[in-house]
Amino acid sequence: MNTPPLRKTTADVLTPLGWLHGTFQVPQYQSLLDFLAPNVQVIKFTRVLLPQEKESIPFVGLQRESVILIEPTQPDEPVEAAGSLGRTTPREVGCLLEVGMLRGTLEVLVNVRVSDYLRQQPGFVVLRRCVLTPYGEAAGSAQARRISTAVVNLARVVGVSEWQGRP
């Protein structure tokens, strides 16, 4: 069996343990979202650095339900398949997470409500220009984390709200 050529996609992954840093081995012509397809319950993650540790672990099989969000750390990473959504409208949303509020921009199909769009999603959604802020902290605080692109696991989100204003 021939395996497709792979590209190394580095990422920070938020889990109940905290932020893990490592590498996904993604097929060359597949987007990160396609790699995270709903039927994949264990996500292969290599060269993983755990919080507070100095040595990386060669391989971790991440349980899909343990992933809260993924922050790709390469600026040119193809997160979504080109043209996969069609015509969209950017909507400012806030995701209620265990660790705080993630505010960012979600591309929603034109003339579709955010709630209806989210019900149709199989697992992960992509937010752009995000700020992850612990509850009780301001978006500009030292504890806030700016994230260019966040791939959010909807199974780990307590709720999503449309948000007025930029993060």
C-alpha positions as CSV (number, residue, x, y, z in Angstrom):
1,M,0.0,0.0,0.0
2,N,1.4,3.4,-1.0
3,T,1.2,6.1,1.6
4,P,0.6,9.6,0.3
5,P,3.4,12.2,0.7
6,L,3.1,14.0,4.0
7,R,3.8,17.5,5.2
8,K,4.7,18.4,8.7
9,T,2.1,20.7,10.3
10,T,3.2,22.2,13.6
11,A,0.6,23.2,16.0
12,D,-0.3,24.1,19.6
13,V,-3.2,22.0,20.9
14,L,-5.3,23.0,23.9
15,T,-6.3,20.0,26.0
16,P,-7.5,19.5,29.6
17,L,-3.7,19.1,30.4
18,G,-3.0,22.6,28.9
19,W,-1.2,23.5,25.7
20,L,0.7,20.8,23.9
21,H,3.1,21.6,21.1
22,G,3.9,19.1,18.3
23,T,3.5,18.1,14.7
24,F,0.7,16.5,12.7
25,Q,1.7,14.4,9.7
26,V,-0.9,15.6,7.2
27,P,-1.3,14.2,3.6
28,Q,0.3,16.7,1.2
29,Y,-3.0,17.6,-0.6
30,Q,-5.3,17.5,2.4
31,S,-6.5,20.4,4.5
32,L,-6.1,20.3,8.3
33,L,-9.9,20.1,8.6
34,D,-10.1,17.2,6.3
35,F,-7.3,15.5,8.3
36,L,-9.5,15.9,11.4
37,A,-12.4,14.1,9.7
38,P,-15.3,13.1,12.1
39,N,-14.5,9.4,11.8
40,V,-11.0,9.9,13.2
41,Q,-11.1,9.2,17.0
42,V,-7.4,9.2,17.6
43,I,-5.3,12.0,16.0
44,K,-1.6,11.2,15.4
45,F,0.6,13.9,17.0
46,T,4.4,13.6,17.0
47,R,7.3,15.3,18.7
48,V,4.9,16.4,21.5
49,L,6.0,18.8,24.2
50,L,3.8,18.7,27.3
51,P,3.2,21.6,29.6
52,Q,6.1,22.1,32.1
53,E,8.2,19.4,30.4
54,K,11.6,19.9,28.8
55,E,11.8,16.7,26.7
56,S,9.3,15.9,23.9
57,I,7.5,12.6,23.5
58,P,8.0,11.0,20.0
59,F,4.3,10.2,19.6
60,V,0.9,10.8,21.2
61,G,-2.4,9.5,20.0
62,L,-4.6,12.4,20.9
63,Q,-8.2,11.4,21.7
64,R,-10.5,13.6,19.6
65,E,-12.7,14.4,22.5
66,S,-9.7,15.7,24.5
67,V,-8.9,18.4,21.9
68,I,-10.4,21.8,22.7
69,L,-8.8,23.8,20.0
70,I,-5.8,23.6,17.6
71,E,-3.7,26.6,16.7
72,P,-1.6,25.9,13.6
73,T,1.8,27.6,14.1
74,Q,2.7,27.8,10.4
75,P,1.3,30.9,8.6
76,D,0.9,29.2,5.3
77,E,-0.9,26.1,6.6
78,P,-3.9,25.1,4.5
79,V,-6.5,24.8,7.2
80,E,-9.6,24.5,5.0
81,A,-10.0,23.1,1.5
82,A,-10.0,26.0,-1.1
83,G,-13.5,27.1,-1.9
84,S,-15.0,24.6,0.5
85,L,-17.6,27.0,1.9
86,G,-18.9,29.0,-1.0
87,R,-20.2,32.5,-0.4
88,T,-19.8,33.5,3.2
89,T,-20.3,36.4,5.6
90,P,-17.8,37.0,8.5
91,R,-19.6,36.8,11.8
92,E,-18.0,37.8,15.2
93,V,-18.6,35.0,17.7
94,G,-17.6,34.1,21.2
95,C,-17.1,30.4,22.1
96,L,-17.6,29.5,25.8
97,L,-14.8,27.1,26.7
98,E,-13.8,25.6,30.0
99,V,-10.7,27.8,30.1
100,G,-12.3,31.0,29.0
101,M,-13.9,32.9,26.1
102,L,-12.5,32.5,22.6
103,R,-13.6,35.5,20.4
104,G,-13.0,35.5,16.7
105,T,-14.4,35.6,13.2
106,L,-16.4,32.7,11.8
107,E,-17.2,32.5,8.1
108,V,-20.9,31.6,7.8
109,L,-22.7,30.8,4.6
110,V,-24.6,33.8,3.3
111,N,-28.2,34.0,4.6
112,V,-27.6,31.3,7.2
113,R,-27.9,32.0,10.9
114,V,-24.9,31.2,13.1
115,S,-26.9,28.6,15.1
116,D,-28.1,26.9,12.0
117,Y,-24.6,26.9,10.5
118,L,-23.1,25.3,13.7
119,R,-25.7,22.6,13.8
120,Q,-24.6,21.5,10.3
121,Q,-20.9,21.2,11.2
122,P,-19.5,17.7,11.9
123,G,-16.9,18.5,14.5
124,F,-14.4,21.3,14.0
125,V,-14.9,24.9,12.9
126,V,-12.3,27.5,12.0
127,L,-12.2,31.0,13.6
128,R,-9.8,33.7,12.5
129,R,-8.3,36.7,14.3
130,C,-9.1,35.3,17.7
131,V,-8.4,36.2,21.3
132,L,-8.6,33.5,24.1
133,T,-9.3,35.3,27.4
134,P,-9.7,33.6,30.8
135,Y,-13.0,34.5,32.4
136,G,-12.8,37.7,34.4
137,E,-9.9,39.1,32.3
138,A,-10.0,41.8,29.6
139,A,-9.1,40.9,26.0
140,G,-6.0,43.2,26.4
141,S,-4.7,41.6,29.6
142,A,-1.4,39.7,29.9
143,Q,-3.4,36.4,30.3
144,A,-5.1,36.8,26.9
145,R,-3.7,34.8,24.0
146,R,-4.0,36.1,20.4
147,I,-4.5,33.3,17.9
148,S,-4.4,34.0,14.2
149,T,-6.4,30.8,13.3
150,A,-8.2,28.5,15.8
151,V,-9.6,25.1,14.8
152,V,-12.3,24.6,17.5
153,N,-13.8,21.3,18.5
154,L,-17.5,22.0,18.8
155,A,-17.9,19.0,21.1
156,R,-15.8,20.9,23.7
157,V,-17.6,24.2,23.4
158,V,-20.2,25.0,26.1
159,G,-21.9,27.5,23.8
160,V,-21.4,29.9,20.9
161,S,-22.7,33.5,20.9
162,E,-22.7,36.1,18.2
163,W,-20.5,38.9,19.5
164,Q,-20.6,42.6,18.7
165,G,-17.3,44.3,18.0
166,R,-13.8,43.0,17.2
167,P,-11.8,40.8,19.7
